[in-house]
Amino acid sequence: MVATGATNREVAERLVISEGTVKNHLANLFSRLGLRDRTQAVLYAREHELL
């Protein structure tokens, strides 16, 4: 959903979780992969054929 440009709120609504939970998951992902932001996460996913 991040790769499609969905906001944290849109992701939260679609997954029926809180916006804070989405933010926490993304922050953990960025930290573990050494990424700065959503753009880098999408590029990482494309480079590793995860999309």
mmCIF entry with sequence, helices, sheets and N, C-alpha, C, O atoms, coordinates in Angstrom:
data_MODEL
# 
_entry.id   MODEL 
# 
_entity.id                         1 
_entity.type                       polymer 
_entity.pdbx_number_of_molecules   1 
# 
_entity_poly.entity_id                      1 
_entity_poly.type                           'polypeptide(L)' 
_entity_poly.nstd_linkage                   no 
_entity_poly.nstd_monomer                   no 
_entity_poly.pdbx_seq_one_letter_code       MVATGATNREVAERLVISEGTVKNHLANLFSRLGLRDRTQAVLYAREHELL 
_entity_poly.pdbx_seq_one_letter_code_can   MVATGATNREVAERLVISEGTVKNHLANLFSRLGLRDRTQAVLYAREHELL 
_entity_poly.pdbx_strand_id                 A 
# 
loop_
_entity_poly_seq.entity_id 
_entity_poly_seq.num 
_entity_poly_seq.mon_id 
_entity_poly_seq.hetero 
1 1  MET n 
1 2  VAL n 
1 3  ALA n 
1 4  THR n 
1 5  GLY n 
1 6  ALA n 
1 7  THR n 
1 8  ASN n 
1 9  ARG n 
1 10 GLU n 
1 11 VAL n 
1 12 ALA n 
1 13 GLU n 
1 14 ARG n 
1 15 LEU n 
1 16 VAL n 
1 17 ILE n 
1 18 SER n 
1 19 GLU n 
1 20 GLY n 
1 21 THR n 
1 22 VAL n 
1 23 LYS n 
1 24 ASN n 
1 25 HIS n 
1 26 LEU n 
1 27 ALA n 
1 28 ASN n 
1 29 LEU n 
1 30 PHE n 
1 31 SER n 
1 32 ARG n 
1 33 LEU n 
1 34 GLY n 
1 35 LEU n 
1 36 ARG n 
1 37 ASP n 
1 38 ARG n 
1 39 THR n 
1 40 GLN n 
1 41 ALA n 
1 42 VAL n 
1 43 LEU n 
1 44 TYR n 
1 45 ALA n 
1 46 ARG n 
1 47 GLU n 
1 48 HIS n 
1 49 GLU n 
1 50 LEU n 
1 51 LEU n 
# 
_struct_asym.id          A 
_struct_asym.entity_id   1 
# 
loop_
_struct_conf.conf_type_id 
_struct_conf.id 
_struct_conf.pdbx_PDB_helix_id 
_struct_conf.beg_label_comp_id 
_struct_conf.beg_label_asym_id 
_struct_conf.beg_label_seq_id 
_struct_conf.pdbx_beg_PDB_ins_code 
_struct_conf.end_label_comp_id 
_struct_conf.end_label_asym_id 
_struct_conf.end_label_seq_id 
_struct_conf.pdbx_end_PDB_ins_code 
_struct_conf.beg_auth_comp_id 
_struct_conf.beg_auth_asym_id 
_struct_conf.beg_auth_seq_id 
_struct_conf.end_auth_comp_id 
_struct_conf.end_auth_asym_id 
_struct_conf.end_auth_seq_id 
_struct_conf.pdbx_PDB_helix_class 
_struct_conf.details 
_struct_conf.pdbx_PDB_helix_length 
HELX_P HELX_P1 AA1 VAL A 2  ? THR A 4  ? VAL A 2  THR A 4  5 ? 3  
HELX_P HELX_P2 AA2 ASN A 8  ? LEU A 15 ? ASN A 8  LEU A 15 1 ? 8  
HELX_P HELX_P3 AA3 GLU A 19 ? LEU A 33 ? GLU A 19 LEU A 33 1 ? 15 
HELX_P HELX_P4 AA4 ARG A 38 ? GLU A 47 ? ARG A 38 GLU A 47 1 ? 10 
# 
_struct_conf_type.id          HELX_P 
_struct_conf_type.criteria    ? 
_struct_conf_type.reference   ? 
# 
loop_
_atom_site.group_PDB 
_atom_site.id 
_atom_site.type_symbol 
_atom_site.label_atom_id 
_atom_site.label_alt_id 
_atom_site.label_comp_id 
_atom_site.label_asym_id 
_atom_site.label_entity_id 
_atom_site.label_seq_id 
_atom_site.pdbx_PDB_ins_code 
_atom_site.Cartn_x 
_atom_site.Cartn_y 
_atom_site.Cartn_z 
_atom_site.occupancy 
_atom_site.B_iso_or_equiv 
_atom_site.pdbx_formal_charge 
_atom_site.auth_seq_id 
_atom_site.auth_comp_id 
_atom_site.auth_asym_id 
_atom_site.auth_atom_id 
_atom_site.pdbx_PDB_model_num 
ATOM 1   N N  . MET A 1 1  ? 0.816  -1.190 0.000  1.00 0.00 ? 1  MET A N  1 
ATOM 2   C CA . MET A 1 1  ? 0.000  0.000  0.000  1.00 0.00 ? 1  MET A CA 1 
ATOM 3   C C  . MET A 1 1  ? 0.863  1.259  0.000  1.00 0.00 ? 1  MET A C  1 
ATOM 4   O O  . MET A 1 1  ? 0.506  2.266  -0.612 1.00 0.00 ? 1  MET A O  1 
ATOM 5   N N  . VAL A 1 2  ? 1.978  1.195  0.677  1.00 0.00 ? 2  VAL A N  1 
ATOM 6   C CA . VAL A 1 2  ? 2.898  2.337  0.679  1.00 0.00 ? 2  VAL A CA 1 
ATOM 7   C C  . VAL A 1 2  ? 3.366  2.618  -0.744 1.00 0.00 ? 2  VAL A C  1 
ATOM 8   O O  . VAL A 1 2  ? 3.475  3.775  -1.151 1.00 0.00 ? 2  VAL A O  1 
ATOM 9   N N  . ALA A 1 3  ? 3.637  1.570  -1.491 1.00 0.00 ? 3  ALA A N  1 
ATOM 10  C CA . ALA A 1 3  ? 4.120  1.731  -2.861 1.00 0.00 ? 3  ALA A CA 1 
ATOM 11  C C  . ALA A 1 3  ? 3.087  2.370  -3.776 1.00 0.00 ? 3  ALA A C  1 
ATOM 12  O O  . ALA A 1 3  ? 3.446  2.954  -4.798 1.00 0.00 ? 3  ALA A O  1 
ATOM 13  N N  . THR A 1 4  ? 1.822  2.268  -3.428 1.00 0.00 ? 4  THR A N  1 
ATOM 14  C CA . THR A 1 4  ? 0.772  2.872  -4.248 1.00 0.00 ? 4  THR A CA 1 
ATOM 15  C C  . THR A 1 4  ? 0.505  4.316  -3.853 1.00 0.00 ? 4  THR A C  1 
ATOM 16  O O  . THR A 1 4  ? -0.308 4.995  -4.480 1.00 0.00 ? 4  THR A O  1 
ATOM 17  N N  . GLY A 1 5  ? 1.189  4.787  -2.813 1.00 0.00 ? 5  GLY A N  1 
ATOM 18  C CA . GLY A 1 5  ? 1.017  6.172  -2.381 1.00 0.00 ? 5  GLY A CA 1 
ATOM 19  C C  . GLY A 1 5  ? -0.001 6.361  -1.285 1.00 0.00 ? 5  GLY A C  1 
ATOM 20  O O  . GLY A 1 5  ? -0.381 7.491  -0.982 1.00 0.00 ? 5  GLY A O  1 
ATOM 21  N N  . ALA A 1 6  ? -0.448 5.278  -0.686 1.00 0.00 ? 6  ALA A N  1 
ATOM 22  C CA . ALA A 1 6  ? -1.438 5.367  0.392  1.00 0.00 ? 6  ALA A CA 1 
ATOM 23  C C  . ALA A 1 6  ? -0.843 6.063  1.617  1.00 0.00 ? 6  ALA A C  1 
ATOM 24  O O  . ALA A 1 6  ? 0.314  5.837  1.974  1.00 0.00 ? 6  ALA A O  1 
ATOM 25  N N  . THR A 1 7  ? -1.634 6.894  2.239  1.00 0.00 ? 7  THR A N  1 
ATOM 26  C CA . THR A 1 7  ? -1.206 7.573  3.463  1.00 0.00 ? 7  THR A CA 1 
ATOM 27  C C  . THR A 1 7  ? -1.292 6.603  4.636  1.00 0.00 ? 7  THR A C  1 
ATOM 28  O O  . THR A 1 7  ? -1.879 5.527  4.528  1.00 0.00 ? 7  THR A O  1 
ATOM 29  N N  . ASN A 1 8  ? -0.700 7.001  5.753  1.00 0.00 ? 8  ASN A N  1 
ATOM 30  C CA . ASN A 1 8  ? -0.795 6.174  6.960  1.00 0.00 ? 8  ASN A CA 1 
ATOM 31  C C  . ASN A 1 8  ? -2.255 5.963  7.334  1.00 0.00 ? 8  ASN A C  1 
ATOM 32  O O  . ASN A 1 8  ? -2.643 4.860  7.720  1.00 0.00 ? 8  ASN A O  1 
ATOM 33  N N  . ARG A 1 9  ? -3.053 6.993  7.224  1.00 0.00 ? 9  ARG A N  1 
ATOM 34  C CA . ARG A 1 9  ? -4.475 6.901  7.570  1.00 0.00 ? 9  ARG A CA 1 
ATOM 35  C C  . ARG A 1 9  ? -5.191 5.907  6.651  1.00 0.00 ? 9  ARG A C  1 
ATOM 36  O O  . ARG A 1 9  ? -6.001 5.102  7.111  1.00 0.00 ? 9  ARG A O  1 
ATOM 37  N N  . GLU A 1 10 ? -4.892 5.966  5.361  1.00 0.00 ? 10 GLU A N  1 
ATOM 38  C CA . GLU A 1 10 ? -5.526 5.051  4.412  1.00 0.00 ? 10 GLU A CA 1 
ATOM 39  C C  . GLU A 1 10 ? -5.122 3.604  4.683  1.00 0.00 ? 10 GLU A C  1 
ATOM 40  O O  . GLU A 1 10 ? -5.955 2.699  4.617  1.00 0.00 ? 10 GLU A O  1 
ATOM 41  N N  . VAL A 1 11 ? -3.856 3.390  4.984  1.00 0.00 ? 11 VAL A N  1 
ATOM 42  C CA . VAL A 1 11 ? -3.382 2.044  5.319  1.00 0.00 ? 11 VAL A CA 1 
ATOM 43  C C  . VAL A 1 11 ? -4.089 1.555  6.580  1.00 0.00 ? 11 VAL A C  1 
ATOM 44  O O  . VAL A 1 11 ? -4.562 0.420  6.630  1.00 0.00 ? 11 VAL A O  1 
ATOM 45  N N  . ALA A 1 12 ? -4.160 2.401  7.585  1.00 0.00 ? 12 ALA A N  1 
ATOM 46  C CA . ALA A 1 12 ? -4.802 2.035  8.845  1.00 0.00 ? 12 ALA A CA 1 
ATOM 47  C C  . ALA A 1 12 ? -6.267 1.666  8.636  1.00 0.00 ? 12 ALA A C  1 
ATOM 48  O O  . ALA A 1 12 ? -6.742 0.664  9.172  1.00 0.00 ? 12 ALA A O  1 
ATOM 49  N N  . GLU A 1 13 ? -6.968 2.459  7.872  1.00 0.00 ? 13 GLU A N  1 
ATOM 50  C CA . GLU A 1 13 ? -8.383 2.173  7.618  1.00 0.00 ? 13 GLU A CA 1 
ATOM 51  C C  . GLU A 1 13 ? -8.561 0.856  6.880  1.00 0.00 ? 13 GLU A C  1 
ATOM 52  O O  . GLU A 1 13 ? -9.452 0.071  7.203  1.00 0.00 ? 13 GLU A O  1 
ATOM 53  N N  . ARG A 1 14 ? -7.717 0.617  5.896  1.00 0.00 ? 14 ARG A N  1 
ATOM 54  C CA . ARG A 1 14 ? -7.840 -0.612 5.102  1.00 0.00 ? 14 ARG A CA 1 
ATOM 55  C C  . ARG A 1 14 ? -7.512 -1.847 5.929  1.00 0.00 ? 14 ARG A C  1 
ATOM 56  O O  . ARG A 1 14 ? -8.143 -2.890 5.756  1.00 0.00 ? 14 ARG A O  1 
ATOM 57  N N  . LEU A 1 15 ? -6.533 -1.745 6.827  1.00 0.00 ? 15 LEU A N  1 
ATOM 58  C CA . LEU A 1 15 ? -6.125 -2.890 7.646  1.00 0.00 ? 15 LEU A CA 1 
ATOM 59  C C  . LEU A 1 15 ? -6.854 -2.965 8.985  1.00 0.00 ? 15 LEU A C  1 
ATOM 60  O O  . LEU A 1 15 ? -6.655 -3.902 9.757  1.00 0.00 ? 15 LEU A O  1 
ATOM 61  N N  . VAL A 1 16 ? -7.693 -1.976 9.251  1.00 0.00 ? 16 VAL A N  1 
ATOM 62  C CA . VAL A 1 16 ? -8.459 -1.880 10.497 1.00 0.00 ? 16 VAL A CA 1 
ATOM 63  C C  . VAL A 1 16 ? -7.520 -1.904 11.707 1.00 0.00 ? 16 VAL A C  1 
ATOM 64  O O  . VAL A 1 16 ? -7.695 -2.686 12.642 1.00 0.00 ? 16 VAL A O  1 
ATOM 65  N N  . ILE A 1 17 ? -6.524 -1.023 11.656 1.00 0.00 ? 17 ILE A N  1 
ATOM 66  C CA . ILE A 1 17 ? -5.607 -0.814 12.763 1.00 0.00 ? 17 ILE A CA 1 
ATOM 67  C C  . ILE A 1 17 ? -5.477 0.692  12.961 1.00 0.00 ? 17 ILE A C  1 
ATOM 68  O O  . ILE A 1 17 ? -5.969 1.469  12.142 1.00 0.00 ? 17 ILE A O  1 
ATOM 69  N N  . SER A 1 18 ? -4.829 1.104  14.022 1.00 0.00 ? 18 SER A N  1 
ATOM 70  C CA . SER A 1 18 ? -4.694 2.540  14.270 1.00 0.00 ? 18 SER A CA 1 
ATOM 71  C C  . SER A 1 18 ? -3.594 3.137  13.394 1.00 0.00 ? 18 SER A C  1 
ATOM 72  O O  . SER A 1 18 ? -2.681 2.443  12.945 1.00 0.00 ? 18 SER A O  1 
ATOM 73  N N  . GLU A 1 19 ? -3.709 4.425  13.169 1.00 0.00 ? 19 GLU A N  1 
ATOM 74  C CA . GLU A 1 19 ? -2.692 5.132  12.396 1.00 0.00 ? 19 GLU A CA 1 
ATOM 75  C C  . GLU A 1 19 ? -1.344 5.066  13.114 1.00 0.00 ? 19 GLU A C  1 
ATOM 76  O O  . GLU A 1 19 ? -0.298 4.982  12.470 1.00 0.00 ? 19 GLU A O  1 
ATOM 77  N N  . GLY A 1 20 ? -1.371 5.104  14.439 1.00 0.00 ? 20 GLY A N  1 
ATOM 78  C CA . GLY A 1 20 ? -0.145 4.995  15.230 1.00 0.00 ? 20 GLY A CA 1 
ATOM 79  C C  . GLY A 1 20 ? 0.556  3.661  15.010 1.00 0.00 ? 20 GLY A C  1 
ATOM 80  O O  . GLY A 1 20 ? 1.785  3.601  14.970 1.00 0.00 ? 20 GLY A O  1 
ATOM 81  N N  . THR A 1 21 ? -0.219 2.599  14.867 1.00 0.00 ? 21 THR A N  1 
ATOM 82  C CA . THR A 1 21 ? 0.356  1.279  14.608 1.00 0.00 ? 21 THR A CA 1 
ATOM 83  C C  . THR A 1 21 ? 1.055  1.255  13.252 1.00 0.00 ? 21 THR A C  1 
ATOM 84  O O  . THR A 1 21 ? 2.135  0.681  13.115 1.00 0.00 ? 21 THR A O  1 
ATOM 85  N N  . VAL A 1 22 ? 0.445  1.872  12.264 1.00 0.00 ? 22 VAL A N  1 
ATOM 86  C CA . VAL A 1 22 ? 1.066  1.955  10.938 1.00 0.00 ? 22 VAL A CA 1 
ATOM 87  C C  . VAL A 1 22 ? 2.383  2.708  11.049 1.00 0.00 ? 22 VAL A C  1 
ATOM 88  O O  . VAL A 1 22 ? 3.398  2.271  10.506 1.00 0.00 ? 22 VAL A O  1 
ATOM 89  N N  . LYS A 1 23 ? 2.372  3.836  11.749 1.00 0.00 ? 23 LYS A N  1 
ATOM 90  C CA . LYS A 1 23 ? 3.585  4.637  11.914 1.00 0.00 ? 23 LYS A CA 1 
ATOM 91  C C  . LYS A 1 23 ? 4.679  3.826  12.610 1.00 0.00 ? 23 LYS A C  1 
ATOM 92  O O  . LYS A 1 23 ? 5.844  3.876  12.216 1.00 0.00 ? 23 LYS A O  1 
ATOM 93  N N  . ASN A 1 24 ? 4.296  3.085  13.639 1.00 0.00 ? 24 ASN A N  1 
ATOM 94  C CA . ASN A 1 24 ? 5.272  2.261  14.367 1.00 0.00 ? 24 ASN A CA 1 
ATOM 95  C C  . ASN A 1 24 ? 5.866  1.174  13.475 1.00 0.00 ? 24 ASN A C  1 
ATOM 96  O O  . ASN A 1 24 ? 7.076  0.946  13.494 1.00 0.00 ? 24 ASN A O  1 
ATOM 97  N N  . HIS A 1 25 ? 5.028  0.510  12.701 1.00 0.00 ? 25 HIS A N  1 
ATOM 98  C CA . HIS A 1 25 ? 5.517  -0.537 11.806 1.00 0.00 ? 25 HIS A CA 1 
ATOM 99  C C  . HIS A 1 25 ? 6.470  0.045  10.766 1.00 0.00 ? 25 HIS A C  1 
ATOM 100 O O  . HIS A 1 25 ? 7.518  -0.538 10.487 1.00 0.00 ? 25 HIS A O  1 
ATOM 101 N N  . LEU A 1 26 ? 6.113  1.183  10.197 1.00 0.00 ? 26 LEU A N  1 
ATOM 102 C CA . LEU A 1 26 ? 6.989  1.808  9.205  1.00 0.00 ? 26 LEU A CA 1 
ATOM 103 C C  . LEU A 1 26 ? 8.308  2.251  9.834  1.00 0.00 ? 26 LEU A C  1 
ATOM 104 O O  . LEU A 1 26 ? 9.370  2.082  9.234  1.00 0.00 ? 26 LEU A O  1 
ATOM 105 N N  . ALA A 1 27 ? 8.246  2.817  11.038 1.00 0.00 ? 27 ALA A N  1 
ATOM 106 C CA . ALA A 1 27 ? 9.465  3.247  11.720 1.00 0.00 ? 27 ALA A CA 1 
ATOM 107 C C  . ALA A 1 27 ? 10.382 2.056  11.983 1.00 0.00 ? 27 ALA A C  1 
ATOM 108 O O  . ALA A 1 27 ? 11.597 2.159  11.815 1.00 0.00 ? 27 ALA A O  1 
ATOM 109 N N  . ASN A 1 28 ? 9.806  0.930  12.393 1.00 0.00 ? 28 ASN A N  1 
ATOM 110 C CA . ASN A 1 28 ? 10.595 -0.290 12.619 1.00 0.00 ? 28 ASN A CA 1 
ATOM 111 C C  . ASN A 1 28 ? 11.215 -0.786 11.320 1.00 0.00 ? 28 ASN A C  1 
ATOM 112 O O  . ASN A 1 28 ? 12.379 -1.185 11.291 1.00 0.00 ? 28 ASN A O  1 
ATOM 113 N N  . LEU A 1 29 ? 10.437 -0.761 10.254 1.00 0.00 ? 29 LEU A N  1 
ATOM 114 C CA . LEU A 1 29 ? 10.941 -1.178 8.949  1.00 0.00 ? 29 LEU A CA 1 
ATOM 115 C C  . LEU A 1 29 ? 12.104 -0.300 8.515  1.00 0.00 ? 29 LEU A C  1 
ATOM 116 O O  . LEU A 1 29 ? 13.143 -0.809 8.095  1.00 0.00 ? 29 LEU A O  1 
ATOM 117 N N  . PHE A 1 30 ? 11.938 1.020  8.611  1.00 0.00 ? 30 PHE A N  1 
ATOM 118 C CA . PHE A 1 30 ? 12.999 1.952  8.228  1.00 0.00 ? 30 PHE A CA 1 
ATOM 119 C C  . PHE A 1 30 ? 14.265 1.693  9.039  1.00 0.00 ? 30 PHE A C  1 
ATOM 120 O O  . PHE A 1 30 ? 15.369 1.658  8.497  1.00 0.00 ? 30 PHE A O  1 
ATOM 121 N N  . SER A 1 31 ? 14.089 1.515  10.331 1.00 0.00 ? 31 SER A N  1 
ATOM 122 C CA . SER A 1 31 ? 15.230 1.298  11.215 1.00 0.00 ? 31 SER A CA 1 
ATOM 123 C C  . SER A 1 31 ? 15.970 0.004  10.880 1.00 0.00 ? 31 SER A C  1 
ATOM 124 O O  . SER A 1 31 ? 17.197 -0.002 10.779 1.00 0.00 ? 31 SER A O  1 
ATOM 125 N N  . ARG A 1 32 ? 15.240 -1.070 10.713 1.00 0.00 ? 32 ARG A N  1 
ATOM 126 C CA . ARG A 1 32 ? 15.869 -2.368 10.454 1.00 0.00 ? 32 ARG A CA 1 
ATOM 127 C C  . ARG A 1 32 ? 16.577 -2.428 9.104  1.00 0.00 ? 32 ARG A C  1 
ATOM 128 O O  . ARG A 1 32 ? 17.585 -3.118 8.949  1.00 0.00 ? 32 ARG A O  1 
ATOM 129 N N  . LEU A 1 33 ? 16.035 -1.692 8.126  1.00 0.00 ? 33 LEU A N  1 
ATOM 130 C CA . LEU A 1 33 ? 16.627 -1.729 6.792  1.00 0.00 ? 33 LEU A CA 1 
ATOM 131 C C  . LEU A 1 33 ? 17.568 -0.560 6.522  1.00 0.00 ? 33 LEU A C  1 
ATOM 132 O O  . LEU A 1 33 ? 18.172 -0.478 5.453  1.00 0.00 ? 33 LEU A O  1 
ATOM 133 N N  . GLY A 1 34 ? 17.690 0.347  7.497  1.00 0.00 ? 34 GLY A N  1 
ATOM 134 C CA . GLY A 1 34 ? 18.565 1.490  7.328  1.00 0.00 ? 34 GLY A CA 1 
ATOM 135 C C  . GLY A 1 34 ? 18.037 2.494  6.317  1.00 0.00 ? 34 GLY A C  1 
ATOM 136 O O  . GLY A 1 34 ? 18.806 3.100  5.570  1.00 0.00 ? 34 GLY A O  1 
ATOM 137 N N  . LEU A 1 35 ? 16.726 2.665  6.298  1.00 0.00 ? 35 LEU A N  1 
ATOM 138 C CA . LEU A 1 35 ? 16.081 3.572  5.348  1.00 0.00 ? 35 LEU A CA 1 
ATOM 139 C C  . LEU A 1 35 ? 15.652 4.854  6.047  1.00 0.00 ? 35 LEU A C  1 
ATOM 140 O O  . LEU A 1 35 ? 15.463 4.883  7.263  1.00 0.00 ? 35 LEU A O  1 
ATOM 141 N N  . ARG A 1 36 ? 15.500 5.924  5.249  1.00 0.00 ? 36 ARG A N  1 
ATOM 142 C CA . ARG A 1 36 ? 15.101 7.215  5.817  1.00 0.00 ? 36 ARG A CA 1 
ATOM 143 C C  . ARG A 1 36 ? 13.616 7.500  5.722  1.00 0.00 ? 36 ARG A C  1 
ATOM 144 O O  . ARG A 1 36 ? 13.050 8.172  6.585  1.00 0.00 ? 36 ARG A O  1 
ATOM 145 N N  . ASP A 1 37 ? 12.977 6.985  4.663  1.00 0.00 ? 37 ASP A N  1 
ATOM 146 C CA . ASP A 1 37 ? 11.588 7.376  4.434  1.00 0.00 ? 37 ASP A CA 1 
ATOM 147 C C  . ASP A 1 37 ? 10.871 6.373  3.537  1.00 0.00 ? 37 ASP A C  1 
ATOM 148 O O  . ASP A 1 37 ? 11.436 5.363  3.120  1.00 0.00 ? 37 ASP A O  1 
ATOM 149 N N  . ARG A 1 38 ? 9.598  6.690  3.253  1.00 0.00 ? 38 ARG A N  1 
ATOM 150 C CA . ARG A 1 38 ? 8.749  5.820  2.445  1.00 0.00 ? 38 ARG A CA 1 
ATOM 151 C C  . ARG A 1 38 ? 9.319  5.624  1.033  1.00 0.00 ? 38 ARG A C  1 
ATOM 152 O O  . ARG A 1 38 ? 9.247  4.531  0.470  1.00 0.00 ? 38 ARG A O  1 
ATOM 153 N N  . THR A 1 39 ? 9.876  6.681  0.483  1.00 0.00 ? 39 THR A N  1 
ATOM 154 C CA . THR A 1 39 ? 10.429 6.594  -0.870 1.00 0.00 ? 39 THR A CA 1 
ATOM 155 C C  . THR A 1 39 ? 11.542 5.559  -0.921 1.00 0.00 ? 39 THR A C  1 
ATOM 156 O O  . THR A 1 39 ? 11.585 4.729  -1.829 1.00 0.00 ? 39 THR A O  1 
ATOM 157 N N  . GLN A 1 40 ? 12.431 5.610  0.043  1.00 0.00 ? 40 GLN A N  1 
ATOM 158 C CA . GLN A 1 40 ? 13.512 4.627  0.080  1.00 0.00 ? 40 GLN A CA 1 
ATOM 159 C C  . GLN A 1 40 ? 12.962 3.217  0.287  1.00 0.00 ? 40 GLN A C  1 
ATOM 160 O O  . GLN A 1 40 ? 13.506 2.255  -0.256 1.00 0.00 ? 40 GLN A O  1 
ATOM 161 N N  . ALA A 1 41 ? 11.899 3.089  1.062  1.00 0.00 ? 41 ALA A N  1 
ATOM 162 C CA . ALA A 1 41 ? 11.298 1.778  1.293  1.00 0.00 ? 41 ALA A CA 1 
ATOM 163 C C  . ALA A 1 41 ? 10.749 1.202  -0.014 1.00 0.00 ? 41 ALA A C  1 
ATOM 164 O O  . ALA A 1 41 ? 10.915 0.015  -0.293 1.00 0.00 ? 41 ALA A O  1 
ATOM 165 N N  . VAL A 1 42 ? 10.100 2.040  -0.804 1.00 0.00 ? 42 VAL A N  1 
ATOM 166 C CA . VAL A 1 42 ? 9.558  1.584  -2.086 1.00 0.00 ? 42 VAL A CA 1 
ATOM 167 C C  . VAL A 1 42 ? 10.692 1.207  -3.037 1.00 0.00 ? 42 VAL A C  1 
ATOM 168 O O  . VAL A 1 42 ? 10.616 0.186  -3.721 1.00 0.00 ? 42 VAL A O  1 
ATOM 169 N N  . LEU A 1 43 ? 11.736 2.020  -3.081 1.00 0.00 ? 43 LEU A N  1 
ATOM 170 C CA . LEU A 1 43 ? 12.885 1.701  -3.937 1.00 0.00 ? 43 LEU A CA 1 
ATOM 171 C C  . LEU A 1 43 ? 13.539 0.395  -3.500 1.00 0.00 ? 43 LEU A C  1 
ATOM 172 O O  . LEU A 1 43 ? 13.912 -0.426 -4.338 1.00 0.00 ? 43 LEU A O  1 
ATOM 173 N N  . TYR A 1 44 ? 13.676 0.206  -2.207 1.00 0.00 ? 44 TYR A N  1 
ATOM 174 C CA . TYR A 1 44 ? 14.251 -1.031 -1.669 1.00 0.00 ? 44 TYR A CA 1 
ATOM 175 C C  . TYR A 1 44 ? 13.405 -2.228 -2.111 1.00 0.00 ? 44 TYR A C  1 
ATOM 176 O O  . TYR A 1 44 ? 13.938 -3.242 -2.563 1.00 0.00 ? 44 TYR A O  1 
ATOM 177 N N  . ALA A 1 45 ? 12.088 -2.098 -1.976 1.00 0.00 ? 45 ALA A N  1 
ATOM 178 C CA . ALA A 1 45 ? 11.195 -3.195 -2.357 1.00 0.00 ? 45 ALA A CA 1 
ATOM 179 C C  . ALA A 1 45 ? 11.313 -3.512 -3.846 1.00 0.00 ? 45 ALA A C  1 
ATOM 180 O O  . ALA A 1 45 ? 11.306 -4.680 -4.233 1.00 0.00 ? 45 ALA A O  1 
ATOM 181 N N  . ARG A 1 46 ? 11.420 -2.492 -4.670 1.00 0.00 ? 46 ARG A N  1 
ATOM 182 C CA . ARG A 1 46 ? 11.560 -2.715 -6.121 1.00 0.00 ? 46 ARG A CA 1 
ATOM 183 C C  . ARG A 1 46 ? 12.899 -3.371 -6.445 1.00 0.00 ? 46 ARG A C  1 
ATOM 184 O O  . ARG A 1 46 ? 12.959 -4.292 -7.260 1.00 0.00 ? 46 ARG A O  1 
ATOM 185 N N  . GLU A 1 47 ? 13.969 -2.903 -5.810 1.00 0.00 ? 47 GLU A N  1 
ATOM 186 C CA . GLU A 1 47 ? 15.296 -3.445 -6.079 1.00 0.00 ? 47 GLU A CA 1 
ATOM 187 C C  . GLU A 1 47 ? 15.408 -4.915 -5.658 1.00 0.00 ? 47 GLU A C  1 
ATOM 188 O O  . GLU A 1 47 ? 16.165 -5.686 -6.247 1.00 0.00 ? 47 GLU A O  1 
ATOM 189 N N  . HIS A 1 48 ? 14.647 -5.282 -4.639 1.00 0.00 ? 48 HIS A N  1 
ATOM 190 C CA . HIS A 1 48 ? 14.692 -6.649 -4.129 1.00 0.00 ? 48 HIS A CA 1 
ATOM 191 C C  . HIS A 1 48 ? 13.513 -7.486 -4.623 1.00 0.00 ? 48 HIS A C  1 
ATOM 192 O O  . HIS A 1 48 ? 13.215 -8.549 -4.080 1.00 0.00 ? 48 HIS A O  1 
ATOM 193 N N  . GLU A 1 49 ? 12.849 -6.979 -5.670 1.00 0.00 ? 49 GLU A N  1 
ATOM 194 C CA . GLU A 1 49 ? 11.727 -7.669 -6.305 1.00 0.00 ? 49 GLU A CA 1 
ATOM 195 C C  . GLU A 1 49 ? 10.649 -8.104 -5.315 1.00 0.00 ? 49 GLU A C  1 
ATOM 196 O O  . GLU A 1 49 ? 10.139 -9.222 -5.387 1.00 0.00 ? 49 GLU A O  1 
ATOM 197 N N  . LEU A 1 50 ? 10.313 -7.214 -4.398 1.00 0.00 ? 50 LEU A N  1 
ATOM 198 C CA . LEU A 1 50 ? 9.265  -7.493 -3.421 1.00 0.00 ? 50 LEU A CA 1 
ATOM 199 C C  . LEU A 1 50 ? 7.912  -6.937 -3.860 1.00 0.00 ? 50 LEU A C  1 
ATOM 200 O O  . LEU A 1 50 ? 6.893  -7.169 -3.210 1.00 0.00 ? 50 LEU A O  1 
ATOM 201 N N  . LEU A 1 51 ? 7.916  -6.209 -4.956 1.00 0.00 ? 51 LEU A N  1 
ATOM 202 C CA . LEU A 1 51 ? 6.667  -5.657 -5.492 1.00 0.00 ? 51 LEU A CA 1 
ATOM 203 C C  . LEU A 1 51 ? 6.239  -6.414 -6.715 1.00 0.00 ? 51 LEU A C  1 
ATOM 204 O O  . LEU A 1 51 ? 5.208  -6.097 -7.308 1.00 0.00 ? 51 LEU A O  1 
# 
